[in-house]
Amino acid sequence: MVWYNAISAYDGKVTRGGGDRVPQRTNSDDQEDTIADAAIMTKIGSHEKLELRPRAGSSGGLLTMQEVELVAKAAAKAAVSMSQDKFNKPQPDGISTSNKVLMIVVLNVASYWMRHGSDQIYKVTLFFMNAFVLYLSFQSIGGSSKKPKLEGPKARAAKAKKQLLAEPAAPTTNNSSPKPKKTESKLLSLGSSIPKNTSEPHSYGPTDSTIFNLRIGPNYKKNKQKAPSGPALYELHSMDFLYGDGPLKNTSDKFVIPTIPGVTDISTGHLHIPPMIIINTWLPGEEPSLFAKNTDGETYSIPMVFVITKDTLEQLKDLSSAGPAVRLWSEWCKKAESDADFRGRFKCMGMIEDIDSTGVPKFIQGYNGKPALVTKSGGFKRNANYIEFTIDVGMWAFPARKGLHALAPRFPDFVLNIGFTIEGRSDDELPEALLAGCRILNLDPDQALVDGMDV
């Protein structure tokens, strides 16, 4: 408010040929000149305080550059005063004092360029101002969390490395070589019999497909109609949560791929359609960079294993009479390996339950449950009886990466539903149906399995 009061009287635009004077702000509804306020510094005790009073002898009209500079100096003094009084004190709104001081400086510079610059400079300045505000918003999200830093698995990973360096290497022969350690899922599976409103922490279970609104026909491009999804084509079997120095490129490198008699060992009747799929999401564990993608480095890998449902198997017996979603899935399995455009029809959705009570900012709430196409960040690998599809979040746009990173410490507060589908476009590909999904309760990044220690 100090900065705003000091600058609000001088937000006009410079006129060409006006020398070193700039026009004073006027009211568009009232053409009479307004009396400007001049910001002066008054010493009170050991602190500087801003006061506003009418400029003596003012008759409206133009302000000198000296007066404009006075406003900037006043704002700078306000910044110094804030830093002296509040630096290192906890901020209830989650934004540090240093960021607030930086905000004052940025706003002063922006105001100068918006006053004196061209329309192009005005637009560029406005863009960077909005980007800066977005950055502060994400800082606020992370700052208000109970667990602002994801140090649990990092500390354990560092400990594992130290132990590994301290231990002597195991002897090997020409006929033997060390094998990677594998483990079964360490997360608690809720199962389909557990009530939806369970509060069991750090666990997972099946999601309700009807909570996802997906495309329906006819003519979706024009009508934009959506409706709750029908039953998912694949059902959840297991999920894991692994932290490591890099992404888990192949789930089988660290985990035992499940073998389920009568499910994973059967033929679907179509060589390209597997009885099991693994969707492995890579979530960067490091602060996202505005200028580079987070495609390597500390990563949380989240492999989810899904197995085909009886209903989907039944429909596959006669593909010509199968539902649109099953036929589209068949096409995707056939083309996705070699056709990047068709592979890019894969969509993921995240929906936080009861999001209004979580304190998540409104501008993020608007994206709750919205689908996102996985294009260049998607990877496809066909195995003997399953397809593994990877989602590299580190390749996403900066706002998405920054938003997820800021929300990660809040995961223990969320009940999150994750859904996947293949995008239908023409009427014969609609309605869409959920491919697979998972309901995650209070996922705690600090409890993630650590590569090299737990697996």
N, C-alpha and C positions, 0 to 999 in steps of 0.2 A: 504493500500500500504506500510505503514511503516513496518508492520509485514511481509508482503510478501517479501519485499526487504531484510529484515534481515534474513529470513529463507530460501530463494530460493537457496542460494549457498550451503545449507547443507541438501539436501533431499535424500541422498543415503540410502542404506540398510547396516546394520551391518554384518560383516563377522564373521564366527565362528573362534575362536582361535585368534581373533584380539586384545585381551587385552582390553585396555581402549581407543582404537583408532577406528574411524569409517571411511569408505571410502568416499572420496570426490566425488561429482557428476561429471559424465563425459558425453560427447555427444556420443550417440551410432553410429552416422554417422561419427564422427571424433574421433579417438582413442587417440588423443593428450590430455594430461592433461590440464584442464582449471585452470586458476588462481583464487583462491577463494577470495571472499570478506569478510572482517571481519567487524562486526558491532561495532562501538565504540560510546560512548556517549560524546557529546560536549556541554558544557554549553553556552547558548546564552541568554543573558538577565536573566529573571527570570524563563525561561522554559528550559526543557531538549529537545534537538533535536537530532535525529538520523542522522548520516552521514555514507556513505559507501565509503571505499577506499581500494585499493589493500593491501593485507596482506604483509607487508615487509618481504623480504627474502623467500617468498613462492616458493616452487618448485613443487607444485601440491601434489599428493599422498594423505596421510591420515591427518585427523583432530583430534586434541586431544579432550578429553571430556571437558576440560576447555573452549575450543573454542565453543563447542556445548552449554555449560552452558551460555556463554556470549550472545549467540543469544536469549536464553530464557529470560535472564535478560533485554536485549534490548527491547524485546516485552512487558515485564512487565512494563518497564519504559514508553513505548508508551501508554499502557493502563492507567497508572496513569496520564500522560499528557493529554490524551483525557478526562478523568473524571474531571480534574481540569479546563480545558478550556471550556468544552461543557456541563457539567452536569447541568440539569435543563433548558437547552436551547431547544427550539422546533426543532425537527428533520424533515426536509422536506421529507425524504423518509419513514417516519412512523415507523422507528425502533428506540427505545429509546437508549440513550448513554449507559445506564447500560447494555442493551442487547448486544451492540457492544463490550463493555469491556468483558462481559461474553463470547462472541464469540471468542475474542482473546485468552482468557484463555483456552477455550475448544480446539481451534485449536492447541495451543502449547502442551497441554497434548496429543491430538490425534496424533500430529506429532511425539512426543517422542515414543509412543507405536507402531506407524506404522514403525518407524525406528528400534526399538530394539526388537519388539515382533515377535511372530511366525505368520504363515499365518492365523491361527485361530483368534489370537488377532487382526490382520490386518482387517479381515472381520467384526468382531464385532465392532471395532472402526469405520470402514467405515459406518456401519449401523447406529450407534448412531450419527455420524456426519450428515448424511442425515436427520435423524429424527430431529436434532437440527435446521438444515437449514429450514426444513418444518415448524417447530414451529415458527421461525422468520418470515417466509413468511406469515403465518396466522396472526401474530402480526402486520405485515405491513398492511395487508388488513383492520384489525379492526382499526388501528391507523390512516389510511387515511380517515376514514369515517367522515362525518359531525356530526354524532350522535354516539359517541363511546360507550355510555352507555345506556342501556335500563332501565332508571330510572322512566319513566313516569308512567306506570301501577304499578310498585313496590311502588312508593311513594303514589299513590292513594289507593293501597291495605293496606298499613300501616295506612293510615288515616281512612280507613273504619274499621279496627280492633280497632283503638283507640276509634272511635265513638261507636262501638258496646259494648266495655267495659264500656263506660261512660253511656250508656243508660240503664235504669232499665228493667229487664226482663218482657215481656208481660205476664199477668195472663193467665193460662190455666186451663181447667177442664178435667175431665175424658173423656168427649165426644168431646173434641176439642184438636187439636195439631197443632203447627206451621207448615206451608207448605212452601216448598222452593219457592222462588220468581222466576217467569219465565218471559221471554221477547221474543218478536219477533226479527228477525234479525235486527241488527243496521247498518250493512254495506249497502252501496248504491248499488242496483242491476242495472247493465247497461241495461240488456235486449238484445235480439237478433237484435233489430233495430238500435242500436248504432254502429257507424262505428268502425272498428277494431283499427284505429289509434287515438282513443280518448285519451285525456290526463287528464281525470277526476281522481283526486288523491284518494287513499284509497278506492278503489271500485273493483268490480268484474263483470264478465260476462261470456258468453259461449266462449269456445275456438274453433278454427278451427281444426277439427280432422286431416286434411291432412298435418299439419305441423309435425306430428309424423310419422316417418318411422318405420314400423313394419315388422315382419317376413312374408315371403311368401315362397311358395313351388315352384317346388318340391325339396325334399331332402335338406332342409335348413341346416342340419348339415354339409353337404359338400359344398353347393354353397354359403351359407351365404348371401343370397339376401334379401333385404328389399325394401319396397315401401310405399308411403303415405297411411295412413289408410283410410278406407271407413268411412261412417257415424257412430257416436257413438251409442251404444245400449241404453244408458240412457242419458238424457239431464239435464243440471243444473237447479235446482230450487232455491236454496239459499245457502248462506255461512255465517259463523260467525267466530269471532276471540275473544277468551276468555283467559284472564290471571288469574291464580290462584295458590294457594299453592301446588296444585297437579293436575294431569291430570283429565280431564272430562271423567269419566269412562262410563257414559251413557248420551248421548245427551239430552234425555228426562228429566234428572235431572234439567237442567237449561233452556231448550228451549222448546217451543211448537212445537211438531212434526206436520208438515203441513198436512192438510186434503184437498185434491183436488177432488171434485166430478167428477166421470167418469175416474179418474186416480188411486188415492190411495185406492179407495174403490172397485176396480174391481178385478176379478180373472184373472190370466194370463193363466189359463188352466192347470197349473202345480203347485202343492202345495209347492214345494221347491223353485220356482222362484217368487220373490216378485215384486210388481209393483214399489217399491221405495227402494233405498239403501242410507245409510249414511256412508261416509268415513271420519273418525275422526282421524286427525293426531295430535300427541302430540310432540311438539317441546320444548326441555328443555330450560328454561330461565336462567339457571346457567352455569358458566364456566365448560366445560366438563373435566372430570378427566381421566388421562391416565390409571389409575389403577382400576377404578370402573365405572360401568354403571350409567347413569343418569336416573334411573327408577322412582324416586320420587323427590319431591321438586318442586320448581317454574317451571311452565309449561305453554306454550301457546297451547291451544287446538283449532284446526281448523276443525270444522265439516262442511262437504259439503253434501248437500242433492240433490240427483238425482232421477228423475222419468223416468219410462220406455217410450220409444218412440212408436209411432204408428206403425212404420215399424217393430220394434222388436216384438210387440204384434201380428202383422200379421204373422210373421215367426213362432211364437210359436203355431199357430193353427195347423201346421203340422210339428212337430219337425224333422221328417225324411227327409223333403225336405228343412229344414232351412239351412242357411249358416253355415260354419264351426265355426265361432266365436260364434254364438248363441248356437250351440250344445255344444261347450266347456263351455260356461257360464252355461248352464244347468247342466253339469256334476260337475262344480265347486260348484254351489249352493247345489247340492245333497251330495257331499263328503266332502266339506271343514270343516264342523262342527266337524267331527270325524277323518278325515284323515289329519294329519299335513303336510305330504309331498305334497298332492294335494293342500292344502291351501297355501302352499309356492310357488305356481305358480303365485300368485298375483304379479303384477309388477307396479311400479310407475315411472314416468318420470317427470323431471323438465327442462324446456327450457326457458332461458332468451332471450328475443328478443333483437336484435342488440347488442349482448354481446361485440363485439369488441370496442364499444364506451363507455362501462361502467367502464373500467379500471380493470376489473377482471383479475387476472394473467392467463397467457396462460395455465399453467398446470391444472387450474380449468376449463378453457374454453373447454378443451378436453373432459370433462364429460357432457357438455351441451346437454341435450336431450337424454342422454344414459339411458336405463332402469336399474332399480335395483329391484331384487327380494326381496319381503317382506316375510321372512321366520319366524324365531323365534319371530320377533318383531310384527307380525300380530296377531290380536285377532278377533274372530268371535262370534257374538251373534245374534240369530234369534228372531225376535219379531213378533207381530201379522201380520203386513202387510209390514214389511221392515227388511232388514238385516243391522246390524251395524258392520262395519269392522274398527278396530282401528290399527293405525300404530304408534308404540312407537319408535321414533327416538332415544331416550335415550339408546336403546339396540343396536344401530348400532356400527360399528367399530369406534375407536377413530378418525382416520383422517376424516371420514364423519361427525361425531359429531362436531369436531373442526372446520371444514370448514363451516358448516351451522351456527354455533355460530358466527364465524368471519364475515360471510356475513350478518347476521341478521340486523345490524345497516344500511346496505346498501339497504335493501328492499325498502325503499321509492324511490330509484333511478331506480328500476327495473320494467319492465313489464314481468311478469312470467306466463308461461303456464304450468299447471299441468295436467298430463294425467295418466290414469290407464288402465290396460289391464290384461288379463289372458294369460300366456305363452303357445303358441302352439308349439308342438314338432314334432309330426308325420304329414305326408302329409294330413291326413284327419282332422287335427286340424288347418290347414293353408288355407288361410292367416289369420293372426291375425287382429283384429279390435279394435279400441278404445272402452273400456267399458264406460268410462265417462271422462270428463275433465272440467277444469275451467281456465279462464284467469284472472289474478290478476294484478291490476295496482297500483303501488306505495304503497304497503301495509306498513303501519306505525305501528311498534310495540308499540310506545308510545300512540297510540289511541285505543289499544285493550280494550274490555270490561273487567272490573275487577270483579271477583267473590266476592260476599259479598258487593259490592257497586252498580254496574250497574245491576247485576242479582242476 
